[in-house]
């Protein structure tokens, strides 16, 4: 095809069509990504915002100045759960470091397990901390 003039023209035309389609699809994908960045951001922080909203709703329903003991019991319970999850976070982080130091990357399965547990407990600790903060804030 590169030996003749019509072959070169044909390859140039095919290349131009493919490049035009590629530019169109990249522009379409980029436009959709820019339009949906707010939805993506909301989806990423939804779990944390939900914890804050639940804490505020519970505080407004059973405020610290009500006669019910449900609010105090909930604060004590959630604080205990937060402390327990924080201890589990520290243990899983320590075990991750210990496995990495002892085995390096020779045994990736235990290391990945403890790293996954560390990420899980870090997420849970953050959510519980936000919930307690919204319970205690005015």
C-alpha positions as MATLAB code, in Angstrom:
seq = 'XXXXXXXXXXXXXXXXXXXXXXXXXXXXXXXXXXXXXXXXXXXXXXXXXXXXXXXXXXXXXXXXXXXXXXXXXXXXXXXXXXXXXXXXXXXXXXXXXXXXXXXXXXXXXXXXXXXXXXXXXXXXXXXXXXXXXXXXXX';
ca = [
       0.000    0.000    0.000;
       2.880    2.375    0.669;
       4.374    1.669   -2.767;
       1.642    3.413   -4.762;
       0.008    6.840   -4.659;
      -3.578    5.505   -4.297;
      -2.453    3.280   -1.409;
      -0.896    6.204    0.424;
      -4.050    8.290   -0.137;
      -6.225    5.410    1.101;
      -4.122    4.925    4.247;
      -4.211    8.679    4.906;
      -7.996    8.755    4.544;
      -8.442    5.766    6.866;
      -6.081    7.342    9.411;
      -7.977   10.627    9.272;
     -11.312    8.886    9.849;
      -9.945    6.887   12.781;
      -8.307    9.982   14.311;
     -11.532   12.002   13.947;
     -13.555    9.251   15.647;
     -10.949    8.944   18.398;
     -10.974   12.701   19.045;
     -14.785   12.688   19.122;
     -14.928    9.828   21.658;
     -12.235   11.333   23.884;
     -14.061   14.662   23.864;
     -17.365   12.932   24.660;
     -15.835   10.955   27.544;
     -14.087   14.027   28.940;
     -17.294   16.098   28.708;
     -19.284   13.412   30.560;
     -16.559   13.127   33.197;
     -16.497   16.886   33.789;
     -20.300   16.994   33.968;
     -20.443   14.135   36.457;
     -17.595   15.190   38.762;
     -20.064   16.585   41.303;
     -21.998   13.307   41.303;
     -18.748   11.387   41.717;
     -17.714   13.577   44.656;
     -21.099   13.118   46.321;
     -20.891    9.365   45.848;
     -17.404    9.235   47.378;
     -18.347   11.101   50.560;
     -21.890    9.710   50.918;
     -21.002    7.181   53.635;
     -19.276    9.798   55.764;
     -22.030   12.369   55.256;
     -24.614    9.718   56.167;
     -22.856    9.104   59.512;
     -22.911   12.813   60.281;
     -26.583   13.150   59.308;
     -27.613   10.145   61.422;
     -25.777   11.536   64.445;
     -27.379   14.952   64.024;
     -30.847   13.445   63.633;
     -30.436   11.314   66.751;
     -29.098   14.308   68.700;
     -32.044   16.458   67.591;
     -34.583   13.766   68.525;
     -33.018   12.830   71.876;
     -30.963   15.885   72.763;
     -28.561   16.117   75.673;
     -31.086   18.143   77.694;
     -33.977   15.690   77.457;
     -35.130   13.533   80.363;
     -34.478   10.305   78.471;
     -31.387    8.265   79.141;
     -31.327    7.004   75.557;
     -29.012    9.824   74.446;
     -26.489    9.200   77.216;
     -26.599    5.445   76.657;
     -26.079    5.956   72.931;
     -23.099    8.264   73.488;
     -21.482    5.793   75.897;
     -22.146    2.848   73.574;
     -20.865    4.625   70.458;
     -17.774    5.840   72.322;
     -17.049    2.278   73.429;
     -17.495    1.033   69.871;
     -15.208    3.802   68.602;
     -12.504    2.852   71.097;
     -12.840   -0.838   70.185;
     -12.598   -0.148   66.462;
      -9.636    2.191   67.026;
      -7.847   -0.579   68.959;
      -8.584   -3.008   66.120;
      -7.184   -0.447   63.672;
      -3.967   -0.157   65.654;
      -3.677   -3.964   65.951;
      -4.218   -4.548   62.246;
      -1.744   -1.792   61.403;
       0.820   -3.309   63.770;
       0.250   -6.783   62.309;
       0.622   -5.397   58.780;
       3.942   -3.824   59.699;
       5.053   -6.978   61.523;
       4.211   -9.248   58.585;
       5.993   -6.882   56.198;
       9.105   -6.748   58.375;
       9.208  -10.505   58.970;
       8.346  -11.788   55.495;
       8.829   -8.737   53.247;
       6.917   -9.613   50.086;
       7.568  -13.344   50.202;
       4.095  -14.030   51.610;
       1.730  -11.532   50.007;
      -1.517  -13.191   51.159;
      -1.196  -12.431   54.897;
       0.156   -8.981   54.113;
      -2.741   -8.140   51.795;
      -5.199   -9.510   54.357;
      -3.870   -7.284   57.113;
      -3.680   -4.273   54.796;
      -7.322   -4.855   53.832;
      -8.275   -5.110   57.515;
      -6.358   -1.907   58.228;
      -8.219   -0.062   55.472;
     -11.551   -1.430   56.697;
     -10.917   -0.419   60.313;
      -9.610    3.004   59.251;
     -12.845    3.625   57.337;
     -14.965    2.376   60.260;
     -12.982    4.486   62.742;
     -13.511    7.592   60.623;
     -17.251    6.950   60.288;
     -17.666    6.256   64.024;
     -15.632    9.341   64.892;
     -17.800   11.526   62.659;
     -20.947   10.019   64.188;
     -19.752   10.689   67.747;
     -18.653   14.203   66.826;
     -22.071   14.969   65.379;
     -23.731   13.490   68.498;
     -21.725   15.704   70.829;
     -21.671   18.916   68.804;
     -24.287   21.590   69.198;
];
